[in-house]
């Protein structure tokens, strides 16, 4: 098995080392492939397929944007809780593509279902079971409004299916994750496991995302796979809870995409027990691992934000409500002035004050206490008596910066994650379609 190194190379970044990535394990019942339909014109992988010959329980959460891609529309219309396959293309969002985009997806679904059905008939102990178009879901990421490259994708489907593999080592997971990238500089993978009885429950996750990232999902795709048997309704509940403080707690630029989705698939290989619910201890153990995995992937997206050099955590504590804490946290995190100050390593805490004020939330400024790292910068309605500009400038040189806002109005809190704005962000997005 070979990996397309073009997926790891970027003229503005260094190639990531293999040791930087977690060692994902094989998920029983999952087959994967990633090939090039030459959508970028340079031979890099851009088409990915996940296939479940025995079917998989499935749940997803999508963007809340009022404009969505044809792939999201397709998935929403299927209403299936058991699926056989997911195909992902990059380079083209299949959004605002009109009749051509919809008909293209119909054509690809028919061809892919036919090729998969032939594959099944030729497999060991071949089956006459038909893979139907409604057994398939899709995801797209890339440029909005450009004609969907249906012919290139359709012609590549036989190769995509032929290269499906049931054995997945670390390198193969990275190859597949790389095949979904757009402006990402590296693939994003995560792994968690737990012991249930004498069985090993595995959770593997991959994601893509670098720009157009904001709460309620972003130009971001993430796919999570587990060998644990969990029904689709319970998967949906678990996924919604996991996303709330992970994928929906990140922002790179405040822009929300039309194509975002986070999906989880259960291959049903490991039985957890009958009639499971959120209150069962084994499910709670699984939920903890799932949240940990989602946070890992979400933070990888922020670290790889377009042009990013610094990771920024904004924590609002002692708020009167969760909603208030969240609004203030994102008001600060989405501020270009805050993000450019961080990029410039300037402890300009006045911009944090601005971010709090513009949130629209009522605060008592005399109660506010603001910290950069462990340093108090403001309290009691003014600059802190122990403010130390020299120490703060040293702190701002760190790769990871923490902002804490103590409102002293209640007991709720919210933490979100973002990155700085550098000149590279402008360069990347000014040249995105070239």
Buried (B, 14 or more C-beta within 10 A) or exposed (E): EEBBEBBBEBEEEEEBEEEEBBEBBBBEBBBBBBBBBBBBEEEBBBBBBBBBBEBBBBBBBBBEBEEBBBBBBBBEEBEBBBBBBBBBBBBBBBBEBEEEBBBBBBBBBBBBBBBBBEBBEEEEEEEEBBBBBBBBBBBBBBEBEBEBBBEBBBEBBBEBBEBBBEEBBBEBBBBBBBBBBBBBBBBBBBBBBBEBEEBEBBBBBBBBBBBBBBBBBBBBBBBBBBBBBBBBEBBBBBBEBBBBBBBBBBBBBBBBBBBBBBBBBBBBBBEBEEEBEEEBEBBEBBBEBBBBBBBBBBBBBBBBBBBBBBBBBBBBBBBBBBEBBBBBBBBBBBBEBBBBBBBEBEBBBEBBBBBBEEBEBEBEEEBBBBBBBEBBBBBEEEBBEEBBEEBBEBBBEEEEBBBBBBBBBBEBBBBBBBBBBBEBBEEBBEEBEE
